[in-house]
Amino acid sequence: MPISERSTQPEGDTAALLEAEVDEAIATCGGDVRAALRATLIRNAYLESEVERLTDAISTGFARGRMRRPPQRVKI
């Protein structure tokens, strides 16, 4: 479900939807919670790199200053 639709739902429905998505992620990984967390972290890192790539690709004139750089993560 798109994020815009999630934000319009009552809080209880949103919590129930989140729990269902967590259960689905764990089931997708064969019931292995660590594998589900690993997959989520990998996907999150990929999405962060895509946001950074697209932010760098957009022209400053087009964005008219609306785009700000997210804080840089410290890699350990």
mmCIF file of the C-alpha atoms, coordinates in Angstrom:
data_MODEL
# 
_entry.id   MODEL 
# 
loop_
_atom_site.group_PDB 
_atom_site.id 
_atom_site.type_symbol 
_atom_site.label_atom_id 
_atom_site.label_alt_id 
_atom_site.label_comp_id 
_atom_site.label_asym_id 
_atom_site.label_entity_id 
_atom_site.label_seq_id 
_atom_site.pdbx_PDB_ins_code 
_atom_site.Cartn_x 
_atom_site.Cartn_y 
_atom_site.Cartn_z 
_atom_site.occupancy 
_atom_site.B_iso_or_equiv 
_atom_site.pdbx_formal_charge 
_atom_site.auth_seq_id 
_atom_site.auth_comp_id 
_atom_site.auth_asym_id 
_atom_site.auth_atom_id 
_atom_site.pdbx_PDB_model_num 
ATOM 1  C CA . MET A 1 1  ? 0.000  0.000   0.000   1.00 0.00 ? 1  MET A CA 1 
ATOM 2  C CA . PRO A 1 2  ? 1.393  3.427   -0.899  1.00 0.00 ? 2  PRO A CA 1 
ATOM 3  C CA . ILE A 1 3  ? 2.561  5.630   1.955   1.00 0.00 ? 3  ILE A CA 1 
ATOM 4  C CA . SER A 1 4  ? 0.026  8.340   1.068   1.00 0.00 ? 4  SER A CA 1 
ATOM 5  C CA . GLU A 1 5  ? -2.804 5.881   1.679   1.00 0.00 ? 5  GLU A CA 1 
ATOM 6  C CA . ARG A 1 6  ? -1.262 4.699   4.951   1.00 0.00 ? 6  ARG A CA 1 
ATOM 7  C CA . SER A 1 7  ? -1.162 8.218   6.370   1.00 0.00 ? 7  SER A CA 1 
ATOM 8  C CA . THR A 1 8  ? -4.920 8.652   5.886   1.00 0.00 ? 8  THR A CA 1 
ATOM 9  C CA . GLN A 1 9  ? -5.833 5.511   7.809   1.00 0.00 ? 9  GLN A CA 1 
ATOM 10 C CA . PRO A 1 10 ? -6.735 5.558   11.507  1.00 0.00 ? 10 PRO A CA 1 
ATOM 11 C CA . GLU A 1 11 ? -3.799 4.796   13.780  1.00 0.00 ? 11 GLU A CA 1 
ATOM 12 C CA . GLY A 1 12 ? -5.131 1.355   14.773  1.00 0.00 ? 12 GLY A CA 1 
ATOM 13 C CA . ASP A 1 13 ? -5.461 0.311   11.130  1.00 0.00 ? 13 ASP A CA 1 
ATOM 14 C CA . THR A 1 14 ? -1.946 1.530   10.412  1.00 0.00 ? 14 THR A CA 1 
ATOM 15 C CA . ALA A 1 15 ? -0.540 -0.497  13.312  1.00 0.00 ? 15 ALA A CA 1 
ATOM 16 C CA . ALA A 1 16 ? -2.419 -3.601  12.164  1.00 0.00 ? 16 ALA A CA 1 
ATOM 17 C CA . LEU A 1 17 ? -1.169 -3.110  8.600   1.00 0.00 ? 17 LEU A CA 1 
ATOM 18 C CA . LEU A 1 18 ? 2.401  -2.724  9.850   1.00 0.00 ? 18 LEU A CA 1 
ATOM 19 C CA . GLU A 1 19 ? 2.130  -5.948  11.869  1.00 0.00 ? 19 GLU A CA 1 
ATOM 20 C CA . ALA A 1 20 ? 0.763  -7.765  8.813   1.00 0.00 ? 20 ALA A CA 1 
ATOM 21 C CA . GLU A 1 21 ? 3.683  -6.484  6.703   1.00 0.00 ? 21 GLU A CA 1 
ATOM 22 C CA . VAL A 1 22 ? 6.173  -7.617  9.357   1.00 0.00 ? 22 VAL A CA 1 
ATOM 23 C CA . ASP A 1 23 ? 4.564  -11.066 9.427   1.00 0.00 ? 23 ASP A CA 1 
ATOM 24 C CA . GLU A 1 24 ? 4.690  -11.199 5.615   1.00 0.00 ? 24 GLU A CA 1 
ATOM 25 C CA . ALA A 1 25 ? 8.390  -10.265 5.553   1.00 0.00 ? 25 ALA A CA 1 
ATOM 26 C CA . ILE A 1 26 ? 9.204  -12.968 8.103   1.00 0.00 ? 26 ILE A CA 1 
ATOM 27 C CA . ALA A 1 27 ? 7.127  -15.534 6.197   1.00 0.00 ? 27 ALA A CA 1 
ATOM 28 C CA . THR A 1 28 ? 8.885  -14.578 2.955   1.00 0.00 ? 28 THR A CA 1 
ATOM 29 C CA . CYS A 1 29 ? 12.193 -15.387 4.642   1.00 0.00 ? 29 CYS A CA 1 
ATOM 30 C CA . GLY A 1 30 ? 10.974 -18.809 5.766   1.00 0.00 ? 30 GLY A CA 1 
ATOM 31 C CA . GLY A 1 31 ? 10.248 -17.703 9.321   1.00 0.00 ? 31 GLY A CA 1 
ATOM 32 C CA . ASP A 1 32 ? 13.822 -16.497 9.917   1.00 0.00 ? 32 ASP A CA 1 
ATOM 33 C CA . VAL A 1 33 ? 13.588 -13.143 11.689  1.00 0.00 ? 33 VAL A CA 1 
ATOM 34 C CA . ARG A 1 34 ? 17.305 -12.399 11.223  1.00 0.00 ? 34 ARG A CA 1 
ATOM 35 C CA . ALA A 1 35 ? 17.028 -13.010 7.466   1.00 0.00 ? 35 ALA A CA 1 
ATOM 36 C CA . ALA A 1 36 ? 13.992 -10.719 7.279   1.00 0.00 ? 36 ALA A CA 1 
ATOM 37 C CA . LEU A 1 37 ? 15.868 -7.984  9.142   1.00 0.00 ? 37 LEU A CA 1 
ATOM 38 C CA . ARG A 1 38 ? 18.933 -8.475  6.938   1.00 0.00 ? 38 ARG A CA 1 
ATOM 39 C CA . ALA A 1 39 ? 16.807 -8.200  3.788   1.00 0.00 ? 39 ALA A CA 1 
ATOM 40 C CA . THR A 1 40 ? 15.138 -5.066  5.138   1.00 0.00 ? 40 THR A CA 1 
ATOM 41 C CA . LEU A 1 41 ? 18.479 -3.427  5.948   1.00 0.00 ? 41 LEU A CA 1 
ATOM 42 C CA . ILE A 1 42 ? 19.870 -4.275  2.522   1.00 0.00 ? 42 ILE A CA 1 
ATOM 43 C CA . ARG A 1 43 ? 16.784 -2.870  0.809   1.00 0.00 ? 43 ARG A CA 1 
ATOM 44 C CA . ASN A 1 44 ? 16.954 0.273   2.942   1.00 0.00 ? 44 ASN A CA 1 
ATOM 45 C CA . ALA A 1 45 ? 20.618 0.814   2.005   1.00 0.00 ? 45 ALA A CA 1 
ATOM 46 C CA . TYR A 1 46 ? 19.718 0.392   -1.671  1.00 0.00 ? 46 TYR A CA 1 
ATOM 47 C CA . LEU A 1 47 ? 16.876 2.908   -1.405  1.00 0.00 ? 47 LEU A CA 1 
ATOM 48 C CA . GLU A 1 48 ? 19.129 5.409   0.396   1.00 0.00 ? 48 GLU A CA 1 
ATOM 49 C CA . SER A 1 49 ? 21.688 5.136   -2.402  1.00 0.00 ? 49 SER A CA 1 
ATOM 50 C CA . GLU A 1 50 ? 18.926 5.678   -4.986  1.00 0.00 ? 50 GLU A CA 1 
ATOM 51 C CA . VAL A 1 51 ? 17.726 8.809   -3.183  1.00 0.00 ? 51 VAL A CA 1 
ATOM 52 C CA . GLU A 1 52 ? 21.297 10.105  -3.106  1.00 0.00 ? 52 GLU A CA 1 
ATOM 53 C CA . ARG A 1 53 ? 21.822 9.316   -6.794  1.00 0.00 ? 53 ARG A CA 1 
ATOM 54 C CA . LEU A 1 54 ? 18.581 10.993  -7.821  1.00 0.00 ? 54 LEU A CA 1 
ATOM 55 C CA . THR A 1 55 ? 19.230 14.001  -5.585  1.00 0.00 ? 55 THR A CA 1 
ATOM 56 C CA . ASP A 1 56 ? 22.613 14.452  -7.269  1.00 0.00 ? 56 ASP A CA 1 
ATOM 57 C CA . ALA A 1 57 ? 20.993 14.102  -10.698 1.00 0.00 ? 57 ALA A CA 1 
ATOM 58 C CA . ILE A 1 58 ? 18.345 16.797  -10.215 1.00 0.00 ? 58 ILE A CA 1 
ATOM 59 C CA . SER A 1 59 ? 19.333 20.314  -11.166 1.00 0.00 ? 59 SER A CA 1 
ATOM 60 C CA . THR A 1 60 ? 19.410 22.980  -8.472  1.00 0.00 ? 60 THR A CA 1 
ATOM 61 C CA . GLY A 1 61 ? 17.357 25.302  -10.646 1.00 0.00 ? 61 GLY A CA 1 
ATOM 62 C CA . PHE A 1 62 ? 14.632 22.723  -11.071 1.00 0.00 ? 62 PHE A CA 1 
ATOM 63 C CA . ALA A 1 63 ? 14.461 22.004  -7.346  1.00 0.00 ? 63 ALA A CA 1 
ATOM 64 C CA . ARG A 1 64 ? 14.629 25.731  -6.496  1.00 0.00 ? 64 ARG A CA 1 
ATOM 65 C CA . GLY A 1 65 ? 16.264 24.958  -3.195  1.00 0.00 ? 65 GLY A CA 1 
ATOM 66 C CA . ARG A 1 66 ? 13.557 22.519  -2.101  1.00 0.00 ? 66 ARG A CA 1 
ATOM 67 C CA . MET A 1 67 ? 15.979 19.626  -2.039  1.00 0.00 ? 67 MET A CA 1 
ATOM 68 C CA . ARG A 1 68 ? 18.263 19.478  0.938   1.00 0.00 ? 68 ARG A CA 1 
ATOM 69 C CA . ARG A 1 69 ? 20.950 16.953  1.472   1.00 0.00 ? 69 ARG A CA 1 
ATOM 70 C CA . PRO A 1 70 ? 20.204 14.302  4.080   1.00 0.00 ? 70 PRO A CA 1 
ATOM 71 C CA . PRO A 1 71 ? 22.730 13.917  6.885   1.00 0.00 ? 71 PRO A CA 1 
ATOM 72 C CA . GLN A 1 72 ? 25.617 11.634  5.944   1.00 0.00 ? 72 GLN A CA 1 
ATOM 73 C CA . ARG A 1 73 ? 25.742 8.261   7.671   1.00 0.00 ? 73 ARG A CA 1 
ATOM 74 C CA . VAL A 1 74 ? 28.905 7.212   9.409   1.00 0.00 ? 74 VAL A CA 1 
ATOM 75 C CA . LYS A 1 75 ? 30.096 3.831   8.161   1.00 0.00 ? 75 LYS A CA 1 
ATOM 76 C CA . ILE A 1 76 ? 31.589 1.589   10.783  1.00 0.00 ? 76 ILE A CA 1 
# 
